[in-house]
Amino acid sequence: MDPNRSDDPSGNDSAQWPAGPMLAYGTFGTRTPAGRRYHLRAGLALAAMLVFMMGGALARHAIPAAGAIAAITPGVAFAYIGWEFRRYLQSLDELARRIQLESIAWTYLSGLALGMLLGGVGVVYRWQLNPGWLIVLEPVRACWLYFVARRYQ
Amino acid sequence: MKNELRIFRARHDLSQAQLAEKLGVSRQTVNAIETGRYDPSLSLAFKIAALFGQKIEEIFQDRDSAPG
């Protein structure tokens, strides 16, 4: 057998990581059961979060507790998604897990720099930024995932 | 670290996908090890050596101490 033989019918032996899911979702896609489970559960958690937030916001004048439910829903939803992501990480093989963890480390460092920048701007110009904007770290993580994975292909 | 994984894989007539399945890793991982872009963990290196019936140092060598 030719050791240089490509396994891929396309002739591509570079073992590409799936760029689409990495950039869109920050995962390696839904080709594995664990990947499908994470995507399904994260999607359901996000959908439930939107329903509870909208419902809570609409009903908060009539039912005071609804406002509190709407307020804590994003935190609960993202805590659950984080838990499911941890399970997803555990399902990955060692290189895929390493790439994910490296991308999280780079995102933390990028987020720290960005947070300090925005904090400085906020202090000087009295600009109050909603912490919900932390969600932009997810696309940042997805970009880091893409770039880190390229080193291993 | 350099390795002879590609050679041993060819000797055993295994594709990257088949080897990956036997090792319980992705094809990308096998490819990254073969091309020297990733050094496997000790447990995966032992698993590879056991699969091919070799000592670990016959497949993986330190780049500085390996002859040639």
gemmi code that builds the backbone of each chain (N, CA, C; Angstrom):
import gemmi

chains = {
    "A": [
        ("MET", (0.837, -1.201, 0.000), (0.000, 0.000, 0.000), (0.873, 1.252, 0.000)),
        ("ASP", (0.525, 2.186, -0.807), (1.271, 3.440, -0.878), (0.983, 4.278, 0.368)),
        ("PRO", (2.000, 4.554, 1.183), (1.738, 5.315, 2.407), (1.248, 6.729, 2.125)),
        ("ASN", (1.507, 7.212, 0.908), (1.063, 8.562, 0.575), (-0.346, 8.573, -0.004)),
        ("ARG", (-0.928, 7.375, -0.083), (-2.259, 7.297, -0.677), (-3.254, 8.138, 0.111)),
        ("SER", (-4.055, 8.835, -0.619), (-5.086, 9.632, 0.031), (-6.266, 8.742, 0.383)),
        ("ASP", (-6.864, 9.005, 1.544), (-8.066, 8.280, 1.938), (-9.314, 8.939, 1.380)),
        ("ASP", (-9.151, 10.158, 0.986), (-10.282, 10.950, 0.565), (-10.459, 10.808, -0.938)),
        ("PRO", (-11.663, 10.433, -1.399), (-11.861, 10.279, -2.834), (-11.528, 11.548, -3.616)),
        ("SER", (-11.599, 12.679, -2.947), (-11.294, 13.935, -3.633), (-9.797, 14.099, -3.856)),
        ("GLY", (-9.007, 13.199, -3.246), (-7.559, 13.287, -3.376), (-6.936, 14.211, -2.362)),
        ("ASN", (-7.749, 14.758, -1.507), (-7.247, 15.692, -0.505), (-6.791, 14.922, 0.723)),
        ("ASP", (-5.479, 14.910, 0.979), (-4.945, 14.149, 2.109), (-4.567, 15.065, 3.263)),
        ("SER", (-5.042, 16.306, 3.238), (-4.623, 17.238, 4.269), (-5.497, 17.140, 5.511)),
        ("ALA", (-6.531, 16.285, 5.485), (-7.404, 16.090, 6.655), (-7.920, 17.421, 7.175)),
        ("GLN", (-8.664, 18.076, 6.353), (-9.188, 19.400, 6.700), (-10.154, 19.313, 7.868)),
        ("TRP", (-10.082, 20.299, 8.757), (-11.094, 20.439, 9.790), (-12.290, 21.142, 9.156)),
        ("PRO", (-13.492, 20.855, 9.618), (-14.668, 21.442, 8.957), (-14.820, 22.933, 9.253)),
        ("ALA", (-14.462, 23.752, 8.288), (-14.429, 25.211, 8.504), (-15.822, 25.783, 8.782)),
        ("GLY", (-16.831, 25.278, 8.079), (-18.178, 25.841, 8.232), (-18.691, 25.801, 9.662)),
        ("PRO", (-18.799, 24.603, 10.263), (-19.277, 24.538, 11.650), (-18.358, 25.241, 12.641)),
        ("MET", (-17.055, 25.216, 12.349), (-16.128, 25.878, 13.284), (-16.418, 27.371, 13.347)),
        ("LEU", (-16.604, 27.987, 12.164), (-16.832, 29.432, 12.127), (-18.263, 29.794, 12.533)),
        ("ALA", (-19.207, 28.915, 12.212), (-20.607, 29.242, 12.508), (-20.989, 28.947, 13.962)),
        ("TYR", (-20.497, 27.821, 14.482), (-20.952, 27.375, 15.810), (-19.822, 27.195, 16.824)),
        ("GLY", (-18.591, 27.236, 16.379), (-17.487, 26.998, 17.306), (-17.357, 25.535, 17.698)),
        ("THR", (-17.817, 24.645, 16.819), (-17.676, 23.205, 17.070), (-17.138, 22.538, 15.796)),
        ("PHE", (-16.954, 21.215, 15.878), (-16.517, 20.481, 14.689), (-17.710, 19.872, 13.950)),
        ("GLY", (-18.899, 20.358, 14.235), (-20.068, 19.949, 13.474), (-20.863, 18.832, 14.120)),
        ("THR", (-21.757, 18.266, 13.325), (-22.724, 17.290, 13.851), (-22.469, 15.891, 13.298)),
        ("ARG", (-21.234, 15.600, 12.930), (-20.950, 14.272, 12.354), (-20.858, 13.187, 13.422)),
        ("THR", (-20.664, 13.587, 14.671), (-20.592, 12.601, 15.752), (-21.866, 12.689, 16.598)),
        ("PRO", (-22.227, 11.606, 17.288), (-23.404, 11.666, 18.170), (-23.283, 12.769, 19.215)),
        ("ALA", (-22.074, 12.938, 19.768), (-21.889, 13.980, 20.789), (-22.073, 15.367, 20.183)),
        ("GLY", (-21.607, 15.545, 18.959), (-21.778, 16.828, 18.276), (-23.251, 17.115, 18.022)),
        ("ARG", (-23.966, 16.079, 17.573), (-25.409, 16.258, 17.331), (-26.137, 16.576, 18.640)),
        ("ARG", (-25.765, 15.859, 19.712), (-26.426, 16.085, 20.996), (-26.174, 17.516, 21.486)),
        ("TYR", (-24.933, 17.976, 21.374), (-24.620, 19.334, 21.836), (-25.394, 20.378, 21.030)),
        ("HIS", (-25.393, 20.215, 19.714), (-26.094, 21.194, 18.877), (-27.587, 21.213, 19.191)),
        ("LEU", (-28.164, 20.028, 19.348), (-29.610, 19.947, 19.630), (-29.927, 20.607, 20.968)),
        ("ARG", (-29.168, 20.244, 21.990), (-29.481, 20.752, 23.335), (-29.181, 22.245, 23.461)),
        ("ALA", (-28.095, 22.694, 22.835), (-27.790, 24.135, 22.878), (-28.872, 24.908, 22.126)),
        ("GLY", (-29.314, 24.374, 21.001), (-30.374, 25.031, 20.232), (-31.665, 25.117, 21.021)),
        ("LEU", (-32.024, 24.023, 21.693), (-33.245, 24.027, 22.507), (-33.121, 25.012, 23.672)),
        ("ALA", (-31.931, 25.065, 24.281), (-31.729, 25.991, 25.401), (-31.865, 27.438, 24.938)),
        ("LEU", (-31.321, 27.738, 23.753), (-31.429, 29.102, 23.227), (-32.890, 29.434, 22.886)),
        ("ALA", (-33.587, 28.465, 22.302), (-34.998, 28.692, 21.959), (-35.820, 28.925, 23.227)),
        ("ALA", (-35.583, 28.094, 24.241), (-36.314, 28.253, 25.509), (-35.982, 29.597, 26.145)),
        ("MET", (-34.722, 30.002, 26.039), (-34.312, 31.289, 26.607), (-35.085, 32.436, 25.942)),
        ("LEU", (-35.181, 32.389, 24.623), (-35.894, 33.453, 23.909), (-37.371, 33.484, 24.302)),
        ("VAL", (-37.985, 32.292, 24.398), (-39.408, 32.220, 24.765), (-39.624, 32.797, 26.168)),
        ("PHE", (-38.770, 32.374, 27.125), (-38.922, 32.841, 28.509), (-38.653, 34.341, 28.617)),
        ("MET", (-37.656, 34.817, 27.881), (-37.334, 36.251, 27.955), (-38.452, 37.097, 27.373)),
        ("MET", (-38.953, 36.682, 26.220), (-40.032, 37.461, 25.587), (-41.302, 37.387, 26.428)),
        ("GLY", (-41.611, 36.161, 26.884), (-42.804, 35.988, 27.722), (-42.701, 36.781, 29.003)),
        ("GLY", (-41.522, 36.719, 29.626), (-41.310, 37.430, 30.880), (-41.388, 38.933, 30.696)),
        ("ALA", (-40.795, 39.411, 29.594), (-40.819, 40.851, 29.345), (-42.238, 41.342, 29.093)),
        ("LEU", (-43.017, 40.544, 28.371), (-44.392, 40.944, 28.056), (-45.298, 40.894, 29.287)),
        ("ALA", (-45.026, 39.907, 30.156), (-45.944, 39.691, 31.285), (-45.489, 40.375, 32.575)),
        ("ARG", (-44.369, 41.064, 32.556), (-43.801, 41.556, 33.822), (-44.675, 42.611, 34.508)),
        ("HIS", (-45.482, 43.343, 33.746), (-46.347, 44.344, 34.390), (-47.521, 43.675, 35.087)),
        ("ALA", (-48.002, 42.580, 34.468), (-49.135, 41.864, 35.060), (-48.675, 40.926, 36.179)),
        ("ILE", (-47.542, 40.263, 35.945), (-47.027, 39.294, 36.934), (-45.599, 39.727, 37.305)),
        ("PRO", (-45.404, 40.315, 38.476), (-44.069, 40.825, 38.845), (-42.969, 39.761, 38.769)),
        ("ALA", (-43.285, 38.532, 39.121), (-42.256, 37.476, 39.113), (-41.772, 37.169, 37.699)),
        ("ALA", (-42.590, 37.477, 36.705), (-42.209, 37.174, 35.314), (-40.963, 37.965, 34.912)),
        ("GLY", (-40.857, 39.183, 35.417), (-39.685, 39.998, 35.100), (-38.414, 39.375, 35.649)),
        ("ALA", (-38.513, 38.846, 36.875), (-37.341, 38.210, 37.495), (-36.950, 36.954, 36.718)),
        ("ILE", (-37.953, 36.219, 36.273), (-37.669, 34.999, 35.485), (-36.962, 35.367, 34.187)),
        ("ALA", (-37.475, 36.429, 33.540), (-36.850, 36.879, 32.283), (-35.405, 37.316, 32.531)),
        ("ALA", (-35.174, 37.914, 33.692), (-33.832, 38.432, 33.987), (-32.809, 37.316, 34.200)),
        ("ILE", (-33.234, 36.245, 34.867), (-32.243, 35.183, 35.163), (-32.140, 34.134, 34.051)),
        ("THR", (-33.109, 34.153, 33.118), (-33.131, 33.127, 32.079), (-31.834, 33.048, 31.259)),
        ("PRO", (-31.281, 34.167, 30.777), (-30.045, 34.036, 29.978), (-28.909, 33.381, 30.749)),
        ("GLY", (-28.777, 33.741, 32.015), (-27.703, 33.150, 32.823), (-27.880, 31.654, 32.981)),
        ("VAL", (-29.123, 31.251, 33.242), (-29.407, 29.821, 33.406), (-29.161, 29.084, 32.086)),
        ("ALA", (-29.643, 29.695, 30.980), (-29.495, 29.038, 29.665), (-28.023, 28.866, 29.311)),
        ("PHE", (-27.224, 29.895, 29.544), (-25.813, 29.781, 29.172), (-25.025, 28.911, 30.142)),
        ("ALA", (-25.474, 28.824, 31.383), (-24.839, 27.872, 32.306), (-25.088, 26.444, 31.799)),
        ("TYR", (-26.315, 26.191, 31.351), (-26.646, 24.855, 30.818), (-25.833, 24.568, 29.544)),
        ("ILE", (-25.770, 25.579, 28.660), (-25.007, 25.386, 27.415), (-23.536, 25.115, 27.746)),
        ("GLY", (-23.021, 25.819, 28.746), (-21.639, 25.585, 29.175), (-21.432, 24.163, 29.679)),
        ("TRP", (-22.420, 23.669, 30.435), (-22.360, 22.291, 30.946), (-22.358, 21.286, 29.785)),
        ("GLU", (-23.243, 21.550, 28.814), (-23.305, 20.648, 27.654), (-22.025, 20.743, 26.826)),
        ("PHE", (-21.444, 21.937, 26.746), (-20.206, 22.099, 25.991), (-19.071, 21.316, 26.658)),
        ("ARG", (-19.096, 21.298, 27.981), (-18.091, 20.520, 28.717), (-18.217, 19.033, 28.362)),
        ("ARG", (-19.448, 18.566, 28.295), (-19.665, 17.157, 27.913), (-19.200, 16.917, 26.471)),
        ("TYR", (-19.450, 17.887, 25.604), (-19.009, 17.785, 24.208), (-17.481, 17.705, 24.146)),
        ("LEU", (-16.819, 18.559, 24.942), (-15.347, 18.530, 24.968), (-14.824, 17.158, 25.393)),
        ("GLN", (-15.495, 16.585, 26.388), (-15.050, 15.274, 26.890), (-15.198, 14.184, 25.826)),
        ("SER", (-16.085, 14.393, 24.879), (-16.325, 13.379, 23.850), (-15.293, 13.449, 22.725)),
        ("LEU", (-14.566, 14.563, 22.651), (-13.633, 14.748, 21.535), (-12.360, 13.935, 21.742)),
        ("ASP", (-11.671, 13.652, 20.643), (-10.375, 12.984, 20.798), (-9.341, 14.027, 21.233)),
        ("GLU", (-8.132, 13.560, 21.547), (-7.199, 14.454, 22.233), (-6.792, 15.672, 21.410)),
        ("LEU", (-6.652, 15.523, 20.094), (-6.246, 16.685, 19.299), (-7.400, 17.682, 19.167)),
        ("ALA", (-8.601, 17.174, 18.912), (-9.756, 18.072, 18.794), (-9.990, 18.826, 20.100)),
        ("ARG", (-9.829, 18.118, 21.230), (-10.017, 18.771, 22.532), (-8.928, 19.826, 22.746)),
        ("ARG", (-7.710, 19.498, 22.353), (-6.613, 20.462, 22.503), (-6.895, 21.722, 21.694)),
        ("ILE", (-7.376, 21.547, 20.461), (-7.683, 22.699, 19.609), (-8.781, 23.544, 20.249)),
        ("GLN", (-9.821, 22.881, 20.771), (-10.900, 23.627, 21.441), (-10.368, 24.392, 22.654)),
        ("LEU", (-9.544, 23.720, 23.455), (-9.042, 24.381, 24.671), (-8.085, 25.527, 24.334)),
        ("GLU", (-7.275, 25.342, 23.278), (-6.396, 26.439, 22.853), (-7.228, 27.626, 22.392)),
        ("SER", (-8.298, 27.354, 21.671), (-9.135, 28.464, 21.176), (-9.807, 29.178, 22.345)),
        ("ILE", (-10.184, 28.426, 23.383), (-10.787, 29.059, 24.563), (-9.737, 29.925, 25.280)),
        ("ALA", (-8.512, 29.426, 25.366), (-7.447, 30.204, 26.017), (-7.195, 31.511, 25.264)),
        ("TRP", (-7.120, 31.441, 23.945), (-6.892, 32.651, 23.147), (-8.081, 33.603, 23.263)),
        ("THR", (-9.295, 33.029, 23.351), (-10.482, 33.878, 23.483), (-10.456, 34.600, 24.824)),
        ("TYR", (-10.031, 33.903, 25.858), (-9.932, 34.537, 27.183), (-8.972, 35.720, 27.127)),
        ("LEU", (-7.794, 35.501, 26.517), (-6.806, 36.582, 26.446), (-7.316, 37.736, 25.583)),
        ("SER", (-7.971, 37.404, 24.457), (-8.543, 38.451, 23.600), (-9.646, 39.195, 24.342)),
        ("GLY", (-10.482, 38.445, 25.052), (-11.595, 39.045, 25.779), (-11.108, 39.957, 26.889)),
        ("LEU", (-10.014, 39.550, 27.539), (-9.442, 40.374, 28.603), (-8.954, 41.702, 28.032)),
        ("ALA", (-8.242, 41.630, 26.913), (-7.733, 42.851, 26.279), (-8.891, 43.736, 25.825)),
        ("LEU", (-9.888, 43.116, 25.201), (-11.057, 43.871, 24.722), (-11.822, 44.471, 25.889)),
        ("GLY", (-11.978, 43.694, 26.959), (-12.692, 44.174, 28.140), (-11.990, 45.350, 28.788)),
        ("MET", (-10.647, 45.272, 28.864), (-9.885, 46.372, 29.449), (-9.976, 47.620, 28.576)),
        ("LEU", (-9.957, 47.413, 27.270), (-10.093, 48.546, 26.339), (-11.449, 49.227, 26.533)),
        ("LEU", (-12.514, 48.408, 26.527), (-13.857, 48.970, 26.687), (-14.038, 49.570, 28.082)),
        ("GLY", (-13.397, 48.934, 29.080), (-13.462, 49.473, 30.436), (-12.816, 50.854, 30.512)),
        ("GLY", (-11.657, 51.016, 29.856), (-10.976, 52.308, 29.821), (-11.831, 53.362, 29.136)),
        ("VAL", (-12.403, 52.973, 28.004), (-13.279, 53.895, 27.267), (-14.486, 54.254, 28.132)),
        ("GLY", (-15.019, 53.243, 28.814), (-16.195, 53.467, 29.658), (-15.922, 54.437, 30.799)),
        ("VAL", (-14.738, 54.302, 31.412), (-14.398, 55.193, 32.538), (-14.220, 56.625, 32.044)),
        ("VAL", (-13.486, 56.772, 30.948), (-13.173, 58.122, 30.453), (-14.419, 58.809, 29.882)),
        ("TYR", (-15.182, 58.063, 29.088), (-16.328, 58.681, 28.397), (-17.675, 58.352, 29.051)),
        ("ARG", (-17.634, 57.742, 30.209), (-18.854, 57.391, 30.953), (-19.834, 56.622, 30.068)),
        ("TRP", (-19.282, 55.634, 29.426), (-20.062, 54.819, 28.486), (-20.344, 53.481, 29.159)),
        ("GLN", (-21.619, 53.199, 29.397), (-21.968, 51.961, 30.085), (-22.343, 50.895, 29.068)),
        ("LEU", (-21.555, 49.846, 29.078), (-21.783, 48.770, 28.112), (-22.560, 47.646, 28.789)),
        ("ASN", (-23.606, 47.162, 28.122), (-24.391, 46.043, 28.650), (-23.519, 44.783, 28.652)),
        ("PRO", (-23.413, 44.097, 29.809), (-22.581, 42.878, 29.839), (-23.054, 41.804, 28.859)),
        ("GLY", (-24.286, 41.929, 28.390), (-24.786, 40.977, 27.388), (-23.950, 40.964, 26.124)),
        ("TRP", (-23.201, 42.069, 25.935), (-22.325, 42.112, 24.750), (-21.174, 41.116, 24.842)),
        ("LEU", (-21.012, 40.504, 26.010), (-19.995, 39.438, 26.136), (-20.240, 38.316, 25.136)),
        ("ILE", (-21.452, 38.253, 24.609), (-21.785, 37.207, 23.635), (-20.889, 37.324, 22.391)),
        ("VAL", (-20.325, 38.508, 22.150), (-19.441, 38.639, 20.976), (-18.210, 37.746, 21.124)),
        ("LEU", (-17.946, 37.280, 22.357), (-16.798, 36.383, 22.537), (-17.018, 35.039, 21.835)),
        ("GLU", (-18.268, 34.681, 21.586), (-18.521, 33.412, 20.888), (-18.007, 33.447, 19.444)),
        ("PRO", (-18.352, 34.491, 18.655), (-17.733, 34.562, 17.323), (-16.209, 34.690, 17.378)),
        ("VAL", (-15.719, 35.370, 18.423), (-14.249, 35.477, 18.565), (-13.663, 34.081, 18.784)),
        ("ARG", (-14.317, 33.299, 19.642), (-13.849, 31.920, 19.903), (-13.895, 31.083, 18.625)),
        ("ALA", (-14.967, 31.272, 17.850), (-15.099, 30.514, 16.597), (-13.947, 30.842, 15.651)),
        ("CYS", (-13.586, 32.120, 15.587), (-12.461, 32.517, 14.719), (-11.151, 31.924, 15.218)),
        ("TRP", (-10.945, 31.958, 16.540), (-9.726, 31.348, 17.095), (-9.700, 29.854, 16.812)),
        ("LEU", (-10.856, 29.208, 16.928), (-10.928, 27.761, 16.662), (-10.462, 27.472, 15.240)),
        ("TYR", (-10.943, 28.292, 14.325), (-10.582, 28.113, 12.912), (-9.070, 28.278, 12.728)),
        ("PHE", (-8.521, 29.324, 13.320), (-7.089, 29.591, 13.113), (-6.204, 28.573, 13.833)),
        ("VAL", (-6.621, 28.157, 15.031), (-5.819, 27.156, 15.759), (-5.842, 25.825, 14.996)),
        ("ALA", (-7.020, 25.444, 14.491), (-7.142, 24.154, 13.779), (-6.261, 24.132, 12.530)),
        ("ARG", (-6.096, 25.282, 11.902), (-5.262, 25.334, 10.683), (-3.816, 24.932, 10.963)),
        ("ARG", (-3.371, 25.153, 12.204), (-1.992, 24.771, 12.549), (-1.809, 23.263, 12.524)),
        ("TYR", (-2.896, 22.521, 12.662), (-2.779, 21.055, 12.770), (-3.288, 20.345, 11.520)),
        ("GLN", (-3.293, 21.035, 10.391), (-3.730, 20.331, 9.170), (-2.709, 20.506, 8.057)),
    ],
    "B": [
        ("MET", (9.402, 15.888, 17.714), (9.443, 14.422, 17.654), (9.119, 13.973, 16.225)),
        ("LYS", (9.905, 13.004, 15.710), (9.547, 12.463, 14.396), (9.018, 11.041, 14.572)),
        ("ASN", (8.323, 10.562, 13.579), (7.723, 9.230, 13.738), (7.637, 8.487, 12.414)),
        ("GLU", (7.458, 7.190, 12.562), (7.385, 6.300, 11.402), (5.948, 5.801, 11.203)),
        ("LEU", (5.008, 6.560, 11.685), (3.619, 6.085, 11.663), (3.129, 5.784, 10.248)),
        ("ARG", (3.461, 6.658, 9.321), (2.992, 6.468, 7.939), (3.522, 5.146, 7.367)),
        ("ILE", (4.777, 4.847, 7.701), (5.389, 3.615, 7.182), (4.723, 2.383, 7.796)),
        ("PHE", (4.545, 2.404, 9.119), (3.898, 1.250, 9.772), (2.452, 1.097, 9.312)),
        ("ARG", (1.788, 2.203, 9.086), (0.400, 2.139, 8.607), (0.356, 1.482, 7.229)),
        ("ALA", (1.302, 1.871, 6.382), (1.335, 1.288, 5.036), (1.661, -0.206, 5.093)),
        ("ARG", (2.599, -0.571, 5.987), (2.957, -1.995, 6.125), (1.749, -2.835, 6.516)),
        ("HIS", (0.886, -2.266, 7.311), (-0.306, -2.986, 7.767), (-1.503, -2.744, 6.856)),
        ("ASP", (-1.241, -2.081, 5.727), (-2.265, -1.843, 4.721), (-3.520, -1.191, 5.316)),
        ("LEU", (-3.256, -0.151, 6.079), (-4.373, 0.565, 6.695), (-4.462, 1.973, 6.111)),
        ("SER", (-5.658, 2.413, 5.888), (-5.838, 3.817, 5.500), (-5.816, 4.660, 6.777)),
        ("GLN", (-5.712, 5.948, 6.614), (-5.747, 6.826, 7.791), (-7.069, 6.660, 8.540)),
        ("ALA", (-8.135, 6.536, 7.769), (-9.462, 6.411, 8.397), (-9.568, 5.108, 9.195)),
        ("GLN", (-9.015, 4.015, 8.618), (-9.072, 2.720, 9.322), (-8.236, 2.762, 10.597)),
        ("LEU", (-7.047, 3.354, 10.497), (-6.192, 3.456, 11.681), (-6.861, 4.331, 12.744)),
        ("ALA", (-7.446, 5.420, 12.284), (-8.123, 6.324, 13.231), (-9.235, 5.586, 13.971)),
        ("GLU", (-9.968, 4.771, 13.248), (-11.066, 4.028, 13.877), (-10.530, 3.040, 14.911)),
        ("LYS", (-9.437, 2.358, 14.559), (-8.853, 1.397, 15.509), (-8.339, 2.089, 16.776)),
        ("LEU", (-7.837, 3.312, 16.597), (-7.278, 4.043, 17.740), (-8.333, 4.838, 18.497)),
        ("GLY", (-9.501, 4.997, 17.894), (-10.556, 5.783, 18.541), (-10.289, 7.277, 18.488)),
        ("VAL", (-9.632, 7.715, 17.396), (-9.389, 9.147, 17.213), (-9.910, 9.537, 15.823)),
        ("SER", (-9.805, 10.817, 15.504), (-10.268, 11.273, 14.196), (-9.165, 11.096, 13.146)),
        ("ARG", (-9.581, 11.102, 11.876), (-8.589, 11.001, 10.803), (-7.657, 12.216, 10.810)),
        ("GLN", (-8.208, 13.353, 11.221), (-7.368, 14.555, 11.306), (-6.226, 14.359, 12.295)),
        ("THR", (-6.511, 13.629, 13.377), (-5.472, 13.394, 14.382), (-4.367, 12.501, 13.817)),
        ("VAL", (-4.761, 11.432, 13.121), (-3.757, 10.544, 12.512), (-2.919, 11.327, 11.513)),
        ("ASN", (-3.586, 12.128, 10.704), (-2.872, 12.920, 9.705), (-1.907, 13.909, 10.365)),
        ("ALA", (-2.357, 14.576, 11.432), (-1.510, 15.561, 12.108), (-0.287, 14.893, 12.745)),
        ("ILE", (-0.461, 13.660, 13.256), (0.685, 12.936, 13.835), (1.663, 12.556, 12.722)),
        ("GLU", (1.123, 12.019, 11.631), (1.989, 11.573, 10.531), (2.798, 12.722, 9.939)),
        ("THR", (2.193, 13.871, 9.849), (2.879, 15.014, 9.230), (3.736, 15.775, 10.238)),
        ("GLY", (3.761, 15.293, 11.491), (4.621, 15.914, 12.504), (4.078, 17.205, 13.074)),
        ("ARG", (2.807, 17.489, 12.797), (2.231, 18.735, 13.322), (1.706, 18.570, 14.741)),
        ("TYR", (1.570, 17.333, 15.162), (1.046, 17.080, 16.507), (1.758, 15.878, 17.113)),
        ("ASP", (2.242, 16.043, 18.315), (2.840, 14.930, 19.062), (1.759, 14.322, 19.943)),
        ("PRO", (1.492, 13.028, 19.785), (0.390, 12.429, 20.548), (0.714, 12.337, 22.036)),
        ("SER", (-0.324, 12.150, 22.826), (-0.121, 11.914, 24.257), (0.606, 10.583, 24.434)),
        ("LEU", (1.148, 10.381, 25.634), (1.859, 9.135, 25.905), (0.915, 7.937, 25.762)),
        ("SER", (-0.317, 8.097, 26.228), (-1.253, 6.959, 26.158), (-1.590, 6.623, 24.711)),
        ("LEU", (-1.749, 7.643, 23.854), (-2.046, 7.359, 22.449), (-0.816, 6.758, 21.760)),
        ("ALA", (0.362, 7.251, 22.115), (1.593, 6.696, 21.531), (1.748, 5.213, 21.902)),
        ("PHE", (1.455, 4.872, 23.159), (1.514, 3.460, 23.580), (0.474, 2.623, 22.830)),
        ("LYS", (-0.691, 3.228, 22.615), (-1.759, 2.517, 21.914), (-1.336, 2.215, 20.468)),
        ("ILE", (-0.688, 3.194, 19.845), (-0.211, 3.021, 18.465), (0.856, 1.925, 18.421)),
        ("ALA", (1.791, 1.999, 19.376), (2.864, 0.999, 19.414), (2.297, -0.401, 19.615)),
        ("ALA", (1.325, -0.517, 20.520), (0.714, -1.832, 20.784), (-0.022, -2.340, 19.556)),
        ("LEU", (-0.681, -1.450, 18.851), (-1.441, -1.851, 17.658), (-0.527, -2.457, 16.596)),
        ("PHE", (0.670, -1.873, 16.460), (1.606, -2.367, 15.454), (2.581, -3.401, 16.026)),
        ("GLY", (2.446, -3.735, 17.298), (3.317, -4.733, 17.923), (4.772, -4.277, 17.997)),
        ("GLN", (4.985, -3.000, 18.210), (6.334, -2.440, 18.241), (6.590, -1.781, 19.601)),
        ("LYS", (7.889, -1.523, 19.862), (8.211, -0.688, 21.016), (7.933, 0.761, 20.613)),
        ("ILE", (7.609, 1.553, 21.599), (7.215, 2.934, 21.309), (8.326, 3.709, 20.581)),
        ("GLU", (9.606, 3.405, 20.968), (10.714, 4.152, 20.359), (11.004, 3.706, 18.923)),
        ("GLU", (10.408, 2.613, 18.505), (10.574, 2.209, 17.108), (9.643, 3.006, 16.186)),
        ("ILE", (8.647, 3.608, 16.769), (7.715, 4.427, 15.978), (7.969, 5.918, 16.191)),
        ("PHE", (8.245, 6.282, 17.441), (8.463, 7.700, 17.758), (9.897, 7.915, 18.225)),
        ("GLN", (10.558, 8.898, 17.631), (11.921, 9.238, 18.061), (12.027, 10.729, 18.305)),
        ("ASP", (12.845, 11.062, 19.309), (13.110, 12.460, 19.562), (13.910, 13.004, 18.368)),
        ("ARG", (13.543, 14.183, 17.887), (14.158, 14.735, 16.684), (15.666, 14.962, 16.872)),
        ("ASP", (16.055, 15.313, 18.089), (17.480, 15.620, 18.338), (18.324, 14.355, 18.499)),
        ("SER", (17.725, 13.331, 19.126), (18.541, 12.133, 19.400), (18.390, 11.053, 18.341)),
        ("ALA", (17.407, 11.196, 17.431), (17.188, 10.153, 16.431), (18.310, 10.159, 15.400)),
        ("PRO", (18.841, 8.938, 15.046), (19.874, 8.898, 14.033), (19.308, 9.299, 12.677)),
        ("GLY", (20.129, 9.982, 11.892), (19.704, 10.406, 10.560), (18.802, 11.585, 10.661)),
    ],
}
model = gemmi.Model(1)
for chain_id, residues in chains.items():
    chain = gemmi.Chain(chain_id)
    for i, (resn, *xyz) in enumerate(residues, 1):
        res = gemmi.Residue()
        res.name, res.seqid = resn, gemmi.SeqId(i, " ")
        for name, pos in zip(("N", "CA", "C"), xyz):
            atom = gemmi.Atom()
            atom.name, atom.element = name, gemmi.Element(name[0])
            atom.pos, atom.b_iso = gemmi.Position(*pos), 0.0
            res.add_atom(atom)
        chain.add_residue(res)
    model.add_chain(chain)
structure = gemmi.Structure()
structure.add_model(model)
structure.setup_entities()
